[in-house]
């Protein structure tokens, strides 16, 4: 006759005693023992960190300016840093090309050039210049401008210039293909562009860039060579003069620089397909 055996629970052997569930106090004691950090004999002597790069540049804050110098690393070279440090700065220099724009006007004898400029949607720039400007106001905005964040750091917060502001003030297109170059143009490339797009000789192009000491051309050089071309000239001359006028126009307005006399040669001729 078969003997009766009671059913076994999970994890229980034949000869094992019934398992006892731990009480709440025992569970809390286990948690406390697990959270206790084991004692470690720490050496009180501080050893130098040999793995740290000794040539690593340390960016310190500016008294009265940014506390963390690692955020705005170029602030030490910013004009506002001299103000925080109590140093005097040179007066702001204003460059106005309004008079240069008036030296090359598109009258009725140059209607064909004006039609192309109008189609490029850059014609409003011909009347874009300042006759009277407030140096204190412009100086204040330059001191507040941060090129790393492309924003003005004002007492009430940060503010920047939007594309809608550009379109509303300058009345030029802000949508379309962007003129951008991953690398600056070399002198040889600019020489070839001047020969191809402006019809100059290789000797004239080389001599002009030597005069500017950079891949640029002088605004005066553009006016002397192309401002006398009218509708009675050949089609090629009118096309070259139109390109020269557009380069002169953006050099006096959008791409004006500290040289105040020259403009960098663009790798593309401004047209209606471009956005500014």
C-alpha positions in Angstrom: 0.0 0.0 0.0 1.4 3.4 -1.0 2.2 5.9 1.7 0.7 9.4 1.6 3.2 12.4 1.3 2.1 16.0 1.8 2.7 18.4 -1.2 6.0 20.3 -1.1 6.2 24.1 -1.5 8.4 25.8 -4.0 12.1 25.7 -3.0 11.5 23.3 -0.1 13.3 20.0 0.1 11.8 16.8 1.5 13.6 17.0 4.8 13.6 20.8 5.2 11.6 22.6 7.8 8.9 25.1 6.8 10.4 28.5 5.9 9.8 31.4 8.2 9.0 34.8 6.7 11.3 37.6 8.1 9.7 40.2 10.3 9.6 43.9 9.5 12.4 44.8 12.0 14.7 42.2 10.4 14.1 43.6 6.9 14.9 47.2 8.1 18.1 45.9 9.8 19.2 44.4 6.5 18.6 47.6 4.6 20.6 49.6 7.2 23.5 47.2 7.0 23.5 47.3 3.2 23.6 51.2 3.1 26.4 51.5 5.5 29.7 52.4 3.6 32.5 50.2 4.6 35.3 51.9 6.5 38.3 52.7 4.4 41.7 53.8 5.7 42.2 57.0 3.7 45.6 58.5 3.3 45.6 62.1 4.5 48.5 63.0 2.2 47.3 64.6 -1.0 49.0 63.2 -4.0 49.5 65.3 -7.2 47.3 64.5 -10.2 49.8 63.5 -12.8 47.1 62.7 -15.4 46.0 66.4 -15.7 47.2 68.3 -18.6 49.5 71.0 -17.2 49.1 73.0 -20.5 45.3 73.3 -20.0 44.2 76.9 -20.3 42.3 78.2 -17.3 39.6 80.8 -17.9 39.0 83.0 -15.0 36.0 85.3 -14.4 36.1 89.1 -14.9 35.4 91.3 -11.9 31.9 92.8 -12.5 31.5 90.6 -15.6 31.0 86.9 -16.2 31.9 84.8 -13.2 32.5 81.6 -15.1 35.2 82.3 -17.7 34.7 79.0 -19.5 31.4 80.1 -21.0 32.3 83.3 -22.8 36.0 82.6 -23.5 36.5 85.6 -25.8 35.3 88.1 -23.2 38.8 88.9 -22.1 39.4 90.4 -25.6 35.9 92.0 -25.7 35.6 95.8 -25.5 33.4 95.5 -22.5 36.2 93.7 -20.5 38.2 97.0 -20.5 35.3 98.8 -19.1 34.9 96.3 -16.2 38.6 96.5 -15.5 38.5 100.3 -15.5 40.7 100.8 -18.6 40.2 103.5 -21.1 39.2 102.6 -24.7 39.6 104.4 -28.0 36.6 106.1 -29.4 34.4 104.2 -31.8 35.1 104.7 -35.5 32.1 105.0 -37.8 32.4 104.1 -41.5 29.8 105.7 -43.8 29.8 104.8 -47.5 26.8 106.9 -48.3 28.9 109.4 -50.2 30.5 106.5 -52.2 27.1 105.3 -53.3 26.2 108.7 -54.6 29.4 108.6 -56.8 27.9 105.8 -58.8 24.2 106.4 -59.4 22.1 104.5 -62.0 20.5 107.2 -64.1 18.4 107.0 -67.3 21.6 106.3 -69.3 22.1 103.1 -67.3 18.6 101.7 -67.3 19.7 98.3 -68.4 22.0 98.0 -65.4 19.3 99.2 -63.1 16.8 96.6 -64.4 19.2 93.8 -63.4 19.9 95.3 -60.0 16.1 95.6 -59.5 15.6 92.0 -60.3 18.3 91.0 -57.8 16.0 92.7 -55.1 19.0 94.6 -53.8 18.0 98.0 -55.2 16.7 99.3 -51.7 20.4 99.2 -50.6 21.1 102.1 -52.9 19.4 104.4 -50.4 20.6 102.6 -47.3 23.1 104.8 -45.5 23.2 107.0 -42.4 24.0 110.7 -42.6 23.7 111.3 -38.9 24.5 108.6 -36.2 24.8 108.6 -32.5 28.2 107.3 -31.4 27.2 106.8 -27.7 24.3 104.6 -28.8 26.3 102.6 -31.2 29.1 102.2 -28.7 26.7 100.9 -26.1 25.3 98.3 -28.5 28.9 97.2 -29.4 29.7 96.8 -25.7 26.6 94.7 -25.2 27.1 92.4 -28.3 28.5 89.0 -27.7 29.8 87.2 -30.8 29.8 83.8 -29.2 26.1 83.9 -28.5 25.2 86.3 -31.3 23.0 88.2 -28.9 22.9 91.6 -27.1 23.4 91.1 -23.3 21.1 93.9 -22.0 20.1 94.6 -18.4 16.6 93.0 -18.9 18.0 89.9 -20.7 19.3 88.8 -24.1 18.1 90.1 -27.4 19.1 89.4 -31.0 18.4 90.6 -34.5 16.0 88.4 -36.4 15.6 87.9 -40.2 12.2 89.6 -39.9 14.1 92.7 -38.6 16.5 92.6 -41.5 13.6 92.3 -44.0 11.6 95.1 -42.4 14.6 97.6 -42.1 16.6 96.9 -45.3 13.7 95.7 -47.5 15.8 92.9 -49.0 14.9 89.2 -49.3 15.8 86.9 -46.4 14.7 83.6 -48.1 16.5 81.7 -50.8 20.0 80.3 -51.4 22.6 81.4 -48.9 26.0 82.7 -50.0 28.4 80.8 -47.8 31.9 79.5 -48.2 33.5 76.7 -46.1 37.0 78.1 -46.8 38.2 81.6 -47.7 38.9 82.2 -51.3 42.6 82.1 -52.3 44.3 84.8 -54.3 44.5 82.6 -57.4 40.8 81.9 -57.2 39.9 85.5 -56.9 42.2 86.4 -59.8 40.3 83.9 -62.0 36.9 85.3 -60.9 37.9 88.8 -61.7 39.0 87.8 -65.2 35.9 85.7 -65.8 33.1 87.8 -64.2 34.4 91.3 -64.6 36.3 91.0 -67.9 39.6 92.4 -66.5 43.0 91.2 -67.6 45.1 88.9 -65.4 47.7 91.6 -64.9 45.0 94.2 -63.8 43.5 91.7 -61.3 46.9 90.8 -59.9 47.9 94.4 -59.5 44.7 95.3 -57.7 45.0 92.5 -55.2 48.6 93.5 -54.5 47.3 97.0 -53.9 44.8 95.7 -51.3 47.2 93.0 -49.9 44.3 90.6 -49.8 41.7 88.9 -52.1 39.8 92.1 -52.3 39.3 95.0 -54.7 39.0 98.7 -53.9 35.7 100.5 -54.2 37.5 103.3 -56.1 38.9 100.7 -58.6 35.4 99.4 -59.3 34.0 102.9 -60.0 37.0 104.0 -62.2 36.7 100.9 -64.4 32.9 100.4 -64.7 30.9 103.6 -63.7 31.3 105.1 -67.2 29.6 102.2 -69.0 26.1 103.2 -70.3 23.3 101.5 -72.3 25.2 102.4 -75.5 28.1 100.0 -74.5 28.3 96.4 -75.6 26.3 93.7 -74.0 29.4 92.2 -72.4 30.5 95.5 -71.0 27.0 96.1 -69.5 27.1 92.6 -68.0 30.5 93.2 -66.4 29.4 96.7 -65.2 26.3 95.2 -63.6 28.3 92.7 -61.6 30.8 95.3 -60.6 27.9 97.6 -59.4 26.4 94.8 -57.3 29.8 94.1 -55.7 30.3 97.8 -55.1 26.8 98.0 -53.6 27.2 95.2 -51.0 30.7 96.4 -50.2 29.2 99.8 -49.2 26.4 98.3 -47.2 26.1 94.7 -46.2 29.8 93.7 -46.3 31.4 97.0 -45.2 34.5 96.3 -43.1 37.2 98.3 -41.2 39.2 98.9 -44.3 36.6 101.4 -45.4 38.1 101.3 -48.9 37.8 97.8 -50.3 35.4 94.8 -50.5 36.1 91.1 -50.4 35.4 89.4 -53.7 32.4 87.1 -53.5 32.5 83.6 -55.0 29.0 84.2 -56.5 27.2 87.1 -58.1 24.2 88.3 -56.0 21.0 87.5 -57.6 17.2 87.1 -56.9 17.8 83.4 -55.9 19.9 84.5 -52.9 18.8 85.3 -49.4 20.5 87.8 -47.2 
